[in-house]
């Protein structure tokens, strides 16, 4: 079956620079869900 629903994680090395997280601490990070807004302006809670 296909993967419906998308992924809920991002690899830390691929996260945007404005999030200011430690890139090499762990492997994954919660993927922001912006809703109707641009993803470059959202922060995960």
mmJSON file of the N, C-alpha and C atoms, coordinates in Angstrom:
{"data_MODEL":{"atom_site":{
"group_PDB":["ATOM","ATOM","ATOM","ATOM","ATOM","ATOM","ATOM","ATOM","ATOM","ATOM","ATOM","ATOM","ATOM","ATOM","ATOM","ATOM","ATOM","ATOM","ATOM","ATOM","ATOM","ATOM","ATOM","ATOM","ATOM","ATOM","ATOM","ATOM","ATOM","ATOM","ATOM","ATOM","ATOM","ATOM","ATOM","ATOM","ATOM","ATOM","ATOM","ATOM","ATOM","ATOM","ATOM","ATOM","ATOM","ATOM","ATOM","ATOM","ATOM","ATOM","ATOM","ATOM","ATOM","ATOM","ATOM","ATOM","ATOM","ATOM","ATOM","ATOM","ATOM","ATOM","ATOM","ATOM","ATOM","ATOM","ATOM","ATOM","ATOM","ATOM","ATOM","ATOM","ATOM","ATOM","ATOM","ATOM","ATOM","ATOM","ATOM","ATOM","ATOM","ATOM","ATOM","ATOM","ATOM","ATOM","ATOM","ATOM","ATOM","ATOM","ATOM","ATOM","ATOM","ATOM","ATOM","ATOM","ATOM","ATOM","ATOM","ATOM","ATOM","ATOM","ATOM","ATOM","ATOM","ATOM","ATOM","ATOM","ATOM","ATOM","ATOM","ATOM","ATOM","ATOM","ATOM","ATOM","ATOM","ATOM","ATOM","ATOM","ATOM","ATOM","ATOM","ATOM","ATOM","ATOM","ATOM","ATOM","ATOM","ATOM","ATOM","ATOM","ATOM","ATOM","ATOM"],
"id":[1,2,3,4,5,6,7,8,9,10,11,12,13,14,15,16,17,18,19,20,21,22,23,24,25,26,27,28,29,30,31,32,33,34,35,36,37,38,39,40,41,42,43,44,45,46,47,48,49,50,51,52,53,54,55,56,57,58,59,60,61,62,63,64,65,66,67,68,69,70,71,72,73,74,75,76,77,78,79,80,81,82,83,84,85,86,87,88,89,90,91,92,93,94,95,96,97,98,99,100,101,102,103,104,105,106,107,108,109,110,111,112,113,114,115,116,117,118,119,120,121,122,123,124,125,126,127,128,129,130,131,132,133,134,135],
"type_symbol":["N","C","C","N","C","C","N","C","C","N","C","C","N","C","C","N","C","C","N","C","C","N","C","C","N","C","C","N","C","C","N","C","C","N","C","C","N","C","C","N","C","C","N","C","C","N","C","C","N","C","C","N","C","C","N","C","C","N","C","C","N","C","C","N","C","C","N","C","C","N","C","C","N","C","C","N","C","C","N","C","C","N","C","C","N","C","C","N","C","C","N","C","C","N","C","C","N","C","C","N","C","C","N","C","C","N","C","C","N","C","C","N","C","C","N","C","C","N","C","C","N","C","C","N","C","C","N","C","C","N","C","C","N","C","C"],
"label_atom_id":["N","CA","C","N","CA","C","N","CA","C","N","CA","C","N","CA","C","N","CA","C","N","CA","C","N","CA","C","N","CA","C","N","CA","C","N","CA","C","N","CA","C","N","CA","C","N","CA","C","N","CA","C","N","CA","C","N","CA","C","N","CA","C","N","CA","C","N","CA","C","N","CA","C","N","CA","C","N","CA","C","N","CA","C","N","CA","C","N","CA","C","N","CA","C","N","CA","C","N","CA","C","N","CA","C","N","CA","C","N","CA","C","N","CA","C","N","CA","C","N","CA","C","N","CA","C","N","CA","C","N","CA","C","N","CA","C","N","CA","C","N","CA","C","N","CA","C","N","CA","C","N","CA","C","N","CA","C"],
"label_alt_id":[null,null,null,null,null,null,null,null,null,null,null,null,null,null,null,null,null,null,null,null,null,null,null,null,null,null,null,null,null,null,null,null,null,null,null,null,null,null,null,null,null,null,null,null,null,null,null,null,null,null,null,null,null,null,null,null,null,null,null,null,null,null,null,null,null,null,null,null,null,null,null,null,null,null,null,null,null,null,null,null,null,null,null,null,null,null,null,null,null,null,null,null,null,null,null,null,null,null,null,null,null,null,null,null,null,null,null,null,null,null,null,null,null,null,null,null,null,null,null,null,null,null,null,null,null,null,null,null,null,null,null,null,null,null,null],
"label_comp_id":["UNK","UNK","UNK","UNK","UNK","UNK","UNK","UNK","UNK","UNK","UNK","UNK","UNK","UNK","UNK","UNK","UNK","UNK","UNK","UNK","UNK","UNK","UNK","UNK","UNK","UNK","UNK","UNK","UNK","UNK","UNK","UNK","UNK","UNK","UNK","UNK","UNK","UNK","UNK","UNK","UNK","UNK","UNK","UNK","UNK","UNK","UNK","UNK","UNK","UNK","UNK","UNK","UNK","UNK","UNK","UNK","UNK","UNK","UNK","UNK","UNK","UNK","UNK","UNK","UNK","UNK","UNK","UNK","UNK","UNK","UNK","UNK","UNK","UNK","UNK","UNK","UNK","UNK","UNK","UNK","UNK","UNK","UNK","UNK","UNK","UNK","UNK","UNK","UNK","UNK","UNK","UNK","UNK","UNK","UNK","UNK","UNK","UNK","UNK","UNK","UNK","UNK","UNK","UNK","UNK","UNK","UNK","UNK","UNK","UNK","UNK","UNK","UNK","UNK","UNK","UNK","UNK","UNK","UNK","UNK","UNK","UNK","UNK","UNK","UNK","UNK","UNK","UNK","UNK","UNK","UNK","UNK","UNK","UNK","UNK"],
"label_asym_id":["A","A","A","A","A","A","A","A","A","A","A","A","A","A","A","A","A","A","A","A","A","A","A","A","A","A","A","A","A","A","A","A","A","A","A","A","A","A","A","A","A","A","A","A","A","A","A","A","A","A","A","A","A","A","A","A","A","A","A","A","A","A","A","A","A","A","A","A","A","A","A","A","A","A","A","A","A","A","A","A","A","A","A","A","A","A","A","A","A","A","A","A","A","A","A","A","A","A","A","A","A","A","A","A","A","A","A","A","A","A","A","A","A","A","A","A","A","A","A","A","A","A","A","A","A","A","A","A","A","A","A","A","A","A","A"],
"label_entity_id":["1","1","1","1","1","1","1","1","1","1","1","1","1","1","1","1","1","1","1","1","1","1","1","1","1","1","1","1","1","1","1","1","1","1","1","1","1","1","1","1","1","1","1","1","1","1","1","1","1","1","1","1","1","1","1","1","1","1","1","1","1","1","1","1","1","1","1","1","1","1","1","1","1","1","1","1","1","1","1","1","1","1","1","1","1","1","1","1","1","1","1","1","1","1","1","1","1","1","1","1","1","1","1","1","1","1","1","1","1","1","1","1","1","1","1","1","1","1","1","1","1","1","1","1","1","1","1","1","1","1","1","1","1","1","1"],
"label_seq_id":[1,1,1,2,2,2,3,3,3,4,4,4,5,5,5,6,6,6,7,7,7,8,8,8,9,9,9,10,10,10,11,11,11,12,12,12,13,13,13,14,14,14,15,15,15,16,16,16,17,17,17,18,18,18,19,19,19,20,20,20,21,21,21,22,22,22,23,23,23,24,24,24,25,25,25,26,26,26,27,27,27,28,28,28,29,29,29,30,30,30,31,31,31,32,32,32,33,33,33,34,34,34,35,35,35,36,36,36,37,37,37,38,38,38,39,39,39,40,40,40,41,41,41,42,42,42,43,43,43,44,44,44,45,45,45],
"pdbx_PDB_ins_code":[null,null,null,null,null,null,null,null,null,null,null,null,null,null,null,null,null,null,null,null,null,null,null,null,null,null,null,null,null,null,null,null,null,null,null,null,null,null,null,null,null,null,null,null,null,null,null,null,null,null,null,null,null,null,null,null,null,null,null,null,null,null,null,null,null,null,null,null,null,null,null,null,null,null,null,null,null,null,null,null,null,null,null,null,null,null,null,null,null,null,null,null,null,null,null,null,null,null,null,null,null,null,null,null,null,null,null,null,null,null,null,null,null,null,null,null,null,null,null,null,null,null,null,null,null,null,null,null,null,null,null,null,null,null,null],
"Cartn_x":[0.835,0.0,0.881,0.351,1.093,1.07,2.016,2.076,1.179,-0.005,-0.918,-0.787,-0.791,-0.729,0.578,1.604,2.854,3.667,4.824,5.717,5.561,5.799,5.685,7.037,8.113,9.451,10.3,11.308,12.327,13.671,14.607,15.962,16.543,17.269,17.78,18.688,19.421,20.318,19.548,18.285,17.472,16.545,16.605,15.71,16.153,15.219,15.576,16.477,17.286,18.267,17.609,16.405,15.782,15.292,15.229,14.765,15.789,17.059,18.136,18.133,18.214,18.33,19.722,20.118,21.415,21.291,22.048,21.922,22.414,23.433,24.035,23.614,22.565,22.045,20.78,20.898,19.773,19.683,18.736,18.632,17.39,16.274,15.022,14.506,13.592,12.97,11.511,10.621,9.202,9.004,8.284,8.038,6.946,7.195,6.174,4.97,3.776,2.544,1.917,2.148,1.758,0.284,-0.459,-1.856,-1.921,-2.697,-2.83,-1.691,-0.73,0.352,1.59,2.538,3.775,4.601,5.225,5.972,7.218,7.719,8.926,8.64,7.364,7.009,6.46,6.471,5.849,6.913,6.534,7.383,6.593,7.188,6.473,6.344,5.248,5.028,5.586],
"Cartn_y":[-1.182,0.0,1.248,2.292,3.556,4.267,5.174,5.949,7.173,7.101,8.241,8.99,10.293,11.069,11.807,11.491,12.229,11.853,12.481,12.21,13.288,12.92,13.877,14.267,13.801,14.139,14.661,15.424,15.906,15.447,15.207,14.971,16.316,16.321,17.58,18.332,17.626,18.306,19.059,18.706,19.351,20.426,20.719,21.73,23.129,24.078,25.453,26.099,27.048,27.672,28.53,29.06,29.957,29.22,27.89,27.147,27.129,27.301,27.373,26.178,24.997,23.782,23.196,22.306,21.652,20.587,20.74,19.866,18.439,18.305,16.985,16.336,16.818,16.241,15.465,14.164,13.345,13.328,12.567,12.419,13.087,13.062,13.578,14.768,15.52,16.696,16.706,17.26,17.32,18.243,17.771,18.567,19.592,20.88,21.888,21.703,21.947,21.856,23.243,24.018,25.423,25.688,24.71,24.958,25.808,26.894,27.712,28.708,28.745,29.728,29.128,29.962,29.433,28.675,27.587,26.761,27.458,28.465,29.148,30.071,30.311,31.18,30.413,29.087,28.335,27.71,27.473,26.801,25.662,24.48,23.393,23.673,23.24,23.449,22.295],
"Cartn_z":[0.0,0.0,0.0,-0.503,-0.572,0.773,0.957,2.202,2.077,2.6,2.586,3.902,3.855,5.078,5.279,4.531,4.648,5.868,5.99,7.105,8.168,9.427,10.52,11.084,10.458,10.929,9.783,10.148,9.219,9.745,8.868,9.347,9.769,10.862,11.415,10.464,9.617,8.686,7.609,7.373,6.345,6.895,8.182,8.748,8.339,8.259,7.9,8.953,8.545,9.444,10.515,10.271,11.25,12.49,12.474,13.642,14.767,14.464,15.453,16.402,15.83,16.63,16.418,17.316,17.178,16.093,15.038,13.872,14.146,14.957,15.16,16.471,17.086,18.321,17.974,17.815,17.377,15.864,15.354,13.905,13.324,14.056,13.516,14.309,13.689,14.288,13.845,14.641,14.286,13.093,12.104,10.904,11.199,10.919,11.169,10.252,10.789,10.01,9.966,8.909,8.889,8.641,8.16,7.803,6.544,6.538,5.331,5.126,6.028,5.971,5.309,4.86,4.277,5.32,4.917,5.873,6.396,5.7,6.177,7.362,7.7,8.821,10.019,9.991,11.082,11.984,13.228,14.207,14.828,15.008,15.669,17.164,17.752,19.188,19.99],
"occupancy":[1.0,1.0,1.0,1.0,1.0,1.0,1.0,1.0,1.0,1.0,1.0,1.0,1.0,1.0,1.0,1.0,1.0,1.0,1.0,1.0,1.0,1.0,1.0,1.0,1.0,1.0,1.0,1.0,1.0,1.0,1.0,1.0,1.0,1.0,1.0,1.0,1.0,1.0,1.0,1.0,1.0,1.0,1.0,1.0,1.0,1.0,1.0,1.0,1.0,1.0,1.0,1.0,1.0,1.0,1.0,1.0,1.0,1.0,1.0,1.0,1.0,1.0,1.0,1.0,1.0,1.0,1.0,1.0,1.0,1.0,1.0,1.0,1.0,1.0,1.0,1.0,1.0,1.0,1.0,1.0,1.0,1.0,1.0,1.0,1.0,1.0,1.0,1.0,1.0,1.0,1.0,1.0,1.0,1.0,1.0,1.0,1.0,1.0,1.0,1.0,1.0,1.0,1.0,1.0,1.0,1.0,1.0,1.0,1.0,1.0,1.0,1.0,1.0,1.0,1.0,1.0,1.0,1.0,1.0,1.0,1.0,1.0,1.0,1.0,1.0,1.0,1.0,1.0,1.0,1.0,1.0,1.0,1.0,1.0,1.0],
"B_iso_or_equiv":[0.0,0.0,0.0,0.0,0.0,0.0,0.0,0.0,0.0,0.0,0.0,0.0,0.0,0.0,0.0,0.0,0.0,0.0,0.0,0.0,0.0,0.0,0.0,0.0,0.0,0.0,0.0,0.0,0.0,0.0,0.0,0.0,0.0,0.0,0.0,0.0,0.0,0.0,0.0,0.0,0.0,0.0,0.0,0.0,0.0,0.0,0.0,0.0,0.0,0.0,0.0,0.0,0.0,0.0,0.0,0.0,0.0,0.0,0.0,0.0,0.0,0.0,0.0,0.0,0.0,0.0,0.0,0.0,0.0,0.0,0.0,0.0,0.0,0.0,0.0,0.0,0.0,0.0,0.0,0.0,0.0,0.0,0.0,0.0,0.0,0.0,0.0,0.0,0.0,0.0,0.0,0.0,0.0,0.0,0.0,0.0,0.0,0.0,0.0,0.0,0.0,0.0,0.0,0.0,0.0,0.0,0.0,0.0,0.0,0.0,0.0,0.0,0.0,0.0,0.0,0.0,0.0,0.0,0.0,0.0,0.0,0.0,0.0,0.0,0.0,0.0,0.0,0.0,0.0,0.0,0.0,0.0,0.0,0.0,0.0],
"pdbx_formal_charge":[null,null,null,null,null,null,null,null,null,null,null,null,null,null,null,null,null,null,null,null,null,null,null,null,null,null,null,null,null,null,null,null,null,null,null,null,null,null,null,null,null,null,null,null,null,null,null,null,null,null,null,null,null,null,null,null,null,null,null,null,null,null,null,null,null,null,null,null,null,null,null,null,null,null,null,null,null,null,null,null,null,null,null,null,null,null,null,null,null,null,null,null,null,null,null,null,null,null,null,null,null,null,null,null,null,null,null,null,null,null,null,null,null,null,null,null,null,null,null,null,null,null,null,null,null,null,null,null,null,null,null,null,null,null,null],
"auth_seq_id":[1,1,1,2,2,2,3,3,3,4,4,4,5,5,5,6,6,6,7,7,7,8,8,8,9,9,9,10,10,10,11,11,11,12,12,12,13,13,13,14,14,14,15,15,15,16,16,16,17,17,17,18,18,18,19,19,19,20,20,20,21,21,21,22,22,22,23,23,23,24,24,24,25,25,25,26,26,26,27,27,27,28,28,28,29,29,29,30,30,30,31,31,31,32,32,32,33,33,33,34,34,34,35,35,35,36,36,36,37,37,37,38,38,38,39,39,39,40,40,40,41,41,41,42,42,42,43,43,43,44,44,44,45,45,45],
"auth_comp_id":["UNK","UNK","UNK","UNK","UNK","UNK","UNK","UNK","UNK","UNK","UNK","UNK","UNK","UNK","UNK","UNK","UNK","UNK","UNK","UNK","UNK","UNK","UNK","UNK","UNK","UNK","UNK","UNK","UNK","UNK","UNK","UNK","UNK","UNK","UNK","UNK","UNK","UNK","UNK","UNK","UNK","UNK","UNK","UNK","UNK","UNK","UNK","UNK","UNK","UNK","UNK","UNK","UNK","UNK","UNK","UNK","UNK","UNK","UNK","UNK","UNK","UNK","UNK","UNK","UNK","UNK","UNK","UNK","UNK","UNK","UNK","UNK","UNK","UNK","UNK","UNK","UNK","UNK","UNK","UNK","UNK","UNK","UNK","UNK","UNK","UNK","UNK","UNK","UNK","UNK","UNK","UNK","UNK","UNK","UNK","UNK","UNK","UNK","UNK","UNK","UNK","UNK","UNK","UNK","UNK","UNK","UNK","UNK","UNK","UNK","UNK","UNK","UNK","UNK","UNK","UNK","UNK","UNK","UNK","UNK","UNK","UNK","UNK","UNK","UNK","UNK","UNK","UNK","UNK","UNK","UNK","UNK","UNK","UNK","UNK"],
"auth_asym_id":["A","A","A","A","A","A","A","A","A","A","A","A","A","A","A","A","A","A","A","A","A","A","A","A","A","A","A","A","A","A","A","A","A","A","A","A","A","A","A","A","A","A","A","A","A","A","A","A","A","A","A","A","A","A","A","A","A","A","A","A","A","A","A","A","A","A","A","A","A","A","A","A","A","A","A","A","A","A","A","A","A","A","A","A","A","A","A","A","A","A","A","A","A","A","A","A","A","A","A","A","A","A","A","A","A","A","A","A","A","A","A","A","A","A","A","A","A","A","A","A","A","A","A","A","A","A","A","A","A","A","A","A","A","A","A"],
"auth_atom_id":["N","CA","C","N","CA","C","N","CA","C","N","CA","C","N","CA","C","N","CA","C","N","CA","C","N","CA","C","N","CA","C","N","CA","C","N","CA","C","N","CA","C","N","CA","C","N","CA","C","N","CA","C","N","CA","C","N","CA","C","N","CA","C","N","CA","C","N","CA","C","N","CA","C","N","CA","C","N","CA","C","N","CA","C","N","CA","C","N","CA","C","N","CA","C","N","CA","C","N","CA","C","N","CA","C","N","CA","C","N","CA","C","N","CA","C","N","CA","C","N","CA","C","N","CA","C","N","CA","C","N","CA","C","N","CA","C","N","CA","C","N","CA","C","N","CA","C","N","CA","C","N","CA","C","N","CA","C"],
"pdbx_PDB_model_num":[1,1,1,1,1,1,1,1,1,1,1,1,1,1,1,1,1,1,1,1,1,1,1,1,1,1,1,1,1,1,1,1,1,1,1,1,1,1,1,1,1,1,1,1,1,1,1,1,1,1,1,1,1,1,1,1,1,1,1,1,1,1,1,1,1,1,1,1,1,1,1,1,1,1,1,1,1,1,1,1,1,1,1,1,1,1,1,1,1,1,1,1,1,1,1,1,1,1,1,1,1,1,1,1,1,1,1,1,1,1,1,1,1,1,1,1,1,1,1,1,1,1,1,1,1,1,1,1,1,1,1,1,1,1,1]
}}}
